[in-house]
């Protein structure tokens, strides 16, 4: 597992060097969670990284907002890569979705992927990840994927507000 983590970390760093924005392989946590028997736990080092990322993400100073969001993005991704067994990975994915959806980056496809990962990695998340994923796919012009997630949200989201909003979006998209 450690060798695989190192290889993925190196790949992520190489991608970051080429593009300037860190990226995470889609299957990273799924693969590691499977290798770890699906166990998640509190990891003190991961908790510290999470708190650092949160401080950057929550800093609203307009002059430091964009660089701080990029720092938070980098830390969240590092946490997922280094500590896939952490109980913070789903929250990291959710906040990565928010950052990619922000006006500073505006990558709706990437935002959708991360929101979807949040819901996948923690089926009982208290975040509105599936609904946000559907919205982001819709904004990324992937109507088919958006409709699929809106249907799932309308059917079984714990929030009645999200269920109703998903039904409205499906009607607007013209899909049952």
C-alpha positions in Angstrom: 0.0 0.0 0.0 2.8 2.4 0.9 4.5 1.9 -2.5 1.2 2.5 -4.3 0.6 5.7 -2.2 4.1 6.9 -3.1 3.6 6.2 -6.8 0.2 8.0 -6.9 1.7 10.9 -4.9 4.5 11.3 -7.4 2.1 11.2 -10.3 -0.1 13.9 -8.6 3.0 16.0 -8.1 4.1 15.6 -11.8 0.6 16.7 -12.9 0.7 19.6 -10.5 4.1 20.7 -12.0 2.6 20.5 -15.5 -0.7 22.3 -14.8 -0.2 24.3 -11.7 -3.3 22.8 -10.1 -3.0 19.5 -8.2 -5.2 16.6 -9.3 -6.2 13.3 -7.7 -6.8 10.0 -9.5 -10.5 9.1 -9.5 -10.0 5.6 -8.0 -7.4 6.4 -5.4 -9.5 6.2 -2.3 -11.7 3.3 -3.6 -8.5 1.3 -4.3 -6.9 2.0 -1.0 -10.1 1.6 1.0 -10.5 -1.8 -0.6 -6.9 -2.7 0.2 -7.5 -1.6 3.8 -10.7 -3.6 4.1 -12.8 -0.5 3.8 -11.9 0.6 7.3 -11.9 4.3 8.1 -10.5 5.8 11.3 -9.4 9.0 12.9 -5.7 9.6 12.0 -4.1 12.4 14.0 -1.8 13.6 11.2 -4.7 13.7 8.8 -6.8 15.6 11.3 -4.0 18.2 11.6 -3.8 18.5 7.8 -7.6 18.9 7.6 -7.5 21.7 10.2 -4.8 23.5 8.2 -6.8 23.1 5.0 -9.9 24.4 6.7 -8.1 27.5 8.0 -7.0 28.3 4.4 -10.5 27.6 3.0 -12.3 29.7 5.5 -10.0 32.7 5.2 -12.2 35.3 3.5 -9.7 38.0 3.0 -10.3 39.0 -0.6 -6.6 39.6 -1.3 -5.6 36.1 -0.1 -8.8 34.2 -1.1 -7.6 32.6 -4.3 -4.1 31.6 -3.1 -5.6 30.3 0.1 -8.2 28.2 -1.8 -5.3 26.7 -3.9 -3.4 25.9 -0.7 -6.5 24.3 0.8 -7.0 22.3 -2.4 -3.4 21.0 -2.3 -3.7 20.0 1.4 -7.1 18.3 0.9 -5.7 16.3 -2.0 -2.5 15.4 0.0 -4.6 14.2 2.9 -6.6 11.9 0.6 -3.4 10.5 -1.0 -1.5 10.0 2.2 -4.3 9.0 4.5 -7.0 7.2 2.5 -8.1 5.4 5.7 -8.9 8.7 7.4 -12.4 9.6 8.4 -11.8 13.0 6.8 -11.5 11.9 3.1 -15.2 12.3 2.3 -15.2 15.9 3.8 -12.0 16.6 1.8 -13.7 15.5 -1.4 -16.8 17.7 -0.6 -14.6 20.8 0.0 -12.5 20.0 -3.1 -15.8 20.1 -5.0 -16.6 23.5 -3.5 -13.2 24.8 -4.5 -13.4 23.5 -8.0 -16.9 25.0 -8.3 -15.7 28.4 -7.0 -15.4 31.3 -9.3 -11.6 31.1 -8.9 -11.4 27.8 -10.7 -14.8 27.1 -12.2 -14.1 23.5 -13.2 -17.6 22.1 -13.0 -16.6 18.6 -14.2 -14.0 18.3 -11.5 -16.3 19.7 -8.9 -18.9 17.1 -9.9 -16.4 14.3 -9.5 -15.4 15.4 -6.1 -18.9 15.9 -4.8 -19.8 12.4 -6.2 -16.8 11.0 -4.4 -17.9 12.4 -1.1 -21.3 10.7 -1.4 -19.5 7.5 -2.6 -17.0 7.4 0.2 -19.5 8.1 2.9 -23.0 7.0 2.1 -24.3 8.6 5.3 -22.7 12.0 4.8 -24.6 14.9 6.2 -23.4 17.0 3.1 -25.6 17.6 0.1 -22.9 16.0 -2.1 -25.1 14.0 -4.5 -27.3 17.0 -5.2 -24.3 19.3 -5.7 -22.7 16.7 -7.9 -25.9 16.7 -10.1 -25.8 20.5 -10.3 -22.2 20.5 -11.2 -22.7 17.9 -13.9 -25.5 19.9 -15.3 -23.3 23.1 -15.4 -20.6 21.0 -17.1 -23.2 20.1 -19.7 -23.3 16.4 -18.8 -27.1 16.2 -18.7 -27.2 12.4 -18.7 -25.1 12.1 -15.5 -26.9 15.1 -14.0 -30.3 13.5 -14.6 -29.0 10.1 -13.1 -27.9 11.9 -9.9 -31.0 14.0 -9.7 -33.1 10.8 -9.9 -31.1 9.2 -7.1 -31.4 12.4 -5.0 -35.2 12.6 -5.6 -35.6 9.0 -4.6 -33.5 8.7 -1.5 -31.8 11.9 -0.3 -32.3 12.4 3.5 -33.2 16.1 2.9 -36.8 16.6 1.7 -35.6 20.0 0.3 -33.0 18.3 -1.9 -35.5 15.7 -3.0 -38.0 18.4 -4.1 -35.3 20.5 -5.8 -34.0 17.4 -7.7 -37.6 16.7 -8.9 -37.8 20.3 -10.2 -34.5 20.0 -11.9 -35.5 16.7 -13.6 -38.7 18.5 -14.9 -36.6 21.4 -16.2 -34.2 19.0 -17.9 -37.3 17.3 -19.5 -36.3 13.8 -18.1 -38.5 11.5 -16.0 
